[in-house]
Amino acid sequence: MAGKTTVGRVPLTPEMLWPIDEYKEKGQYFYLEATDELLPNGRVHVIGHGEMIMLGGYSYLGLIGHPKINAAARAAIEKYGTGTYGVRLLAGSLELHNELEERIASFKQAEASVTMSSGYATNLATISSLLRKGDTVICDKLNHASIVDGCMLSLAKFVRFRHNDMDHLERRLREADRDGRVLVVADAVFSMDGDIINLPEVARLCKKYGAYLMIDEAHSVGVIGKTGHGIEEHFDLPPDTIDIKMGTLSKTIPSAGGYVAGNTELITFLKHEARAFIYSAAVPPPSAAAAKAAFDVIEEEPWRVESIQTNYHRFADKLRDAGYNLLFTETAIVPVICGSTPNGGALAKYCQDRGIFVQAIVSPVVPEGSARLRACISAVHTQEDIDYCADVIIEGGRKLGIID
Ligand SMILES: Cc1ncc(COP(=O)(O)O)c(C=O)c1O
């Protein structure tokens, strides 16, 4: 008899990697919490928990709710309404988008810039439109998922080098096929570890091997560099060190969207070839206006950048002195290593029960054995709140046997 034909459907949702019910049973599921009010000083009101200190968000400079930024968003609604007519290439570009792109270009000391509807879409569209079959893209192993997805979409040969390992990067560059383009891509500040890419060495190697360089500044703008201008300022390198300067408008900049800054040729190319620009609607006017005002505020209120750097040191020094491993972070992202997944979940619960909104990051997002609390420090956290959070994490770590 012929083989059985299957009638019916394979389940639409494949097996999940997350044992959600298990986390819920232990009271350790803190994802997708409903918050109903963002409060001053990096606090948040969480439904069912009350007021908490926010260590889970990316409002690095505390710009959400800034009066100048809110006023700019309101004025944009009055002038333009809440949306665009669709894609800018066909429906026309608002003057506001052009102004925002000029502002980003001047902030990043580039000739021009282009914005898209999210940072994720920007990475996807930029990498996949620049590279073709026969090209090579070389990534740091810890690059953000949106970079990885852009590489896979590009059809270029996709290779990775060990995290921040310059010898390995050089080996990858030596092996790359020079008949095609070679692009090196890295996060400026790594989103799970908080450390900084060795830009001087990456840039030197790219020059030596004729490769282009793209850096994702999602977690560096507003955070590093004496005045918050990001990674070139941090290393005191000239503004043309990076060919493709990518960033988001959703973290330090309290809006939504992504951008690429670079030379005019690159930006004109992306405006006519990047699929997320051509086939997806523009950043809505209030978001564009808010983003533009936020770049001004970073420059007008330098105390914010100074404060985030002071707060980082105050917090990280206390935790390191108590024996915590914080990897190589030197930025506002502080990975507090807990080891096993159960340790990560238990320490997150210990903090959440004491009014600190912080998440455990566990396998498969980070390798098994390196589960962590990921604490994000803000310029507007008070010193008392920074000390309180560090003390609770230390006390919890001792009770749970994570530190001595
Ligand atoms: C390094 C990095 N790049 C890109 C993105 C995507 O940005 P967006 O949230 O604006 O889409 C993120 C978001 O978390 C990120 O951390």
The ligand as an SDF file (V2000), in Angstrom:
LIG
                    3D

 16 16  0  0  0  0  0  0  0  0999 V2000
   22.4540   47.3480   19.0540 C   0  0  0  0  0  0  0  0  0  0  0  0
   21.0330   47.5290   18.5820 C   0  0  0  0  0  0  0  0  0  0  0  0
   20.8140   47.7930   17.2860 N   0  0  0  0  0  0  0  0  0  0  0  0
   19.5710   47.9530   16.7930 C   0  0  0  0  0  0  0  0  0  0  0  0
   18.4650   47.8510   17.6110 C   0  0  0  0  0  0  0  0  0  0  0  0
   17.0950   48.0130   17.0290 C   0  0  0  0  0  0  0  0  0  0  0  0
   16.6270   49.2800   17.3000 O   0  0  0  0  0  0  0  0  0  0  0  0
   15.0500   49.6440   17.3760 P   0  0  0  0  0  0  0  0  0  0  0  0
   14.5590   49.1730   18.6950 O   0  0  0  0  0  0  0  0  0  0  0  0
   15.0500   51.1190   17.2400 O   0  0  0  0  0  0  0  0  0  0  0  0
   14.3930   48.9500   16.2360 O   0  0  0  0  0  0  0  0  0  0  0  0
   18.6400   47.5730   18.9610 C   0  0  0  0  0  0  0  0  0  0  0  0
   17.4480   47.4510   19.8490 C   0  0  0  0  0  0  0  0  0  0  0  0
   17.4340   46.9760   20.9320 O   0  0  0  0  0  0  0  0  0  0  0  0
   19.9500   47.4090   19.4730 C   0  0  0  0  0  0  0  0  0  0  0  0
   20.1720   47.1340   20.7620 O   0  0  0  0  0  0  0  0  0  0  0  0
  1  2  1  0
  2  3  1  0
  2 15  2  0
  3  4  2  0
  4  5  1  0
  5  6  1  0
  5 12  2  0
  6  7  1  0
  7  8  1  0
  8  9  2  0
  8 10  1  0
  8 11  1  0
 12 13  1  0
 12 15  1  0
 13 14  2  0
 15 16  1  0
M  END
$$$$
